[in-house]
Amino acid sequence: MLKLSIILSFSSAGELRHITKLKPWGLIQVLIEKYQWDERSAFELADFLIPMLEFDPTKRATAEQCLRHPWLVDDCGDDDDDTVCSPDIDISGPV
């Protein structure tokens, strides 16, 4: 049934059916315009997510690279916020 719904979603010319206006909308713009994120936070999250979405698997971010990304690394020395710090995780070798 899924195959049939996918076929019916595109015209014979390969165009989307039932979608007359498709606005390409980048991740940063979505975060800022739709979800009212500040620009800095939107750029930081996008910098974390976009390498994981790379189509070519050889260029895609690895799990280790993602775990080391600054967006995930908490600044646990700052007591002015309610940041919950995770314990150190050893990602140096197999589990």
PyMOL commands that set and color helices and strands:
alter all, ss='L'
color gray80, all
select helices_A, chain A and resi 2-8+27-34+39-53+63-67
alter helices_A, ss='H'
color red, helices_A
deselect
rebuild
show_as cartoon
